[in-house]
């Protein structure tokens, strides 16, 4: 299977994402245009954010950090977080349990 065969969606203007779901986890392949703000939010899922390309400022529980290619961060369940793409970015997020709100 190829990731490019999965339907691409735009959840926020300036973003594109493809989702892979199992019964217990969700993997999101994101593309962010430069200068896109990801609003502050939280969810009950464990999340691991992996930066494949570009620079992304991730703020978790009020602490900002600039991540670039090769960096990852774990976001605990219910942690308030937000982000901003400094450059164009490719990011993979892994969620456990599965993000039912991203199925459809």
Buried (B, 14 or more C-beta within 10 A) or exposed (E): EEEEEEEEEEEBEBBBBBBBBEEEBBBBBBBBBEEBEBEEEBBEBBBBBBBBBBBBBBBBEEEEEEBEEEBEBEBEEEBEBBBBBBEBBBBBBBBBBBBEEBEE
